[in-house]
Amino acid sequence: MSEADYFRNMAHDRNDPNPFLAIYLDQSIPFNEEAKAAYLKDCSSRSRQFLLPLLRPLARLMIILLQIYKIIVPKALTSSRLLHRVLYWGMKTFVSPSANYMILRHFYLGSEVLQFIRDNVPGVNITMNPLKPTNLEPVKDDLFLIHDLNLYNFVINLNKELRENKLEVTKQERLNFAAISSIPIPIEPMPKRWTNFVDLTTAIECFTPVYQLFLTDNDFWRATNSLQLDETIGILASKIIGSNDRLALINNKHPMVPLTTLRAGFRLVLHGLATEQLHALLVELKNKQELGLPV
């Protein structure tokens, strides 16, 4: 039974309504139905209910201690290769199938969103480096780090071309949806042993200090500050489609006001949801355009 079937078959008790069923059935937020079900089922797990409150304070304490440690020995233990081997092992061994599914979807959808923006800004020519993992193996090849670099390089290169060629990002009468997949993302079944029980939010909170440990202080700050660009990508997309009505939940705050690294794990979850939301909206608009309906 799929996660979507889990919610479709859930009985509704008027005296004890399920909060996750309410969010699943609500359609005010654009979101892929299978991904939404996977995320909400993951949120309802015992791991998130009981493990997250215990591990989140410890993970944030580790961030503080590692920040002090990095001041004293800024380049000790730094290794992106080792970092991604540890992340791969952790995802394969401990992270739930739903959480791994959502993580891999994020890289896939993020690449498609950036490609969509590039395809709908006439006159720019930006070389892309799409990340479209369908299993956990690509994690070992610096997947997380490359994802952050792709985002920064895209924003820098796009704006350089806009400035040099005196171009603007404007509403397109007919949108180019070639980059946007409207069919299910071909992600393979994830590991499902008894140890794979850690939910997405708890996993991200625990991985954040690991990320900090194996990266230089500069790399870690750059990675966490990339979350500020959610607003930037949302604004670019809204200019292209000519509307921002349903992008209101992109809330990683103002791009010009970098936040501390302490809440990076929580903000990373918001980052993932923002990407899902924007991609789902683009799929919705693509389907309408193909049917000849107003976009």
Disulfide bonds with the S-S distance in Angstrom:
none
